[in-house]
Amino acid sequence: MFTKENWGWNSHFATYFALLSEEYLPARIMIQHSGMYQLWTEKGERQGIISGKMRHQLTEPAEF
């Protein structure tokens, strides 16, 4: 069973995540497909994309 803690979630991430809107769901990128991402969450798998603004601000793959 997937839990955030199994994939590295800790108080550091929780502190920053608490600043976001409640509509967001913590997720872990598991697979990248040409700009599309397969995400794992505690509520199941999801698909996602990185916004253009975020993509421009990030310079290293590890930052995603």
N, C-alpha and C positions, 0 to 999 in steps of 0.2 A: 504494500500500500504506500502511496506517495504521501509524504508529509514535507512541509517546507524545511523542517529541521534536517531531514535526510539529505537535502540538497544544499545545505550551508546557511539556511536562514538562522539569524541570531539577533540579539538586541540591537546591534549596529544597524542592520537593515530595517528592523521594526521601527526604530526611532525616525528614520527618514521616510519610511512608508506612511507613517502616521500623519505626515504633513500633507499627503495627497487626498484627493476626493475619495469618498467611500465607494465610488463606482469602479475603482481600479481593483484588480485582483492580482496578488503576488503570483509570479510565474517564473519558470526556469526555461531558458532556451535550450532545447535538446537537439534540434536539427535545423540547419539553414538550407533553404532551397531557393537560390537566385533571388534574394531579397525578401522571400517569404520565410517565416519561422514557424516551426512546430514547437509549441509551448506545453509544458506540463504544469498543471495547477492541482490544488487539493480538490477541485471540482471536476477534474478530468482534463483531457487534452483540448487545446485550443490552437487556432492559427492566428498569426499576427504579422504585422509589418512595422518597420521603424519609420517614423515620420522623416520627411526631408530635412527639417530643422535639426532633429536629433542626429541624423546620419552625418550632417555637415559638422556638428559640434564634436562628435566622437572621432578619434583618430586611430585607435587600436581596437582590434576585435575583442579583446578582453573587457573593454569598456561597455560593450553591449550587455 
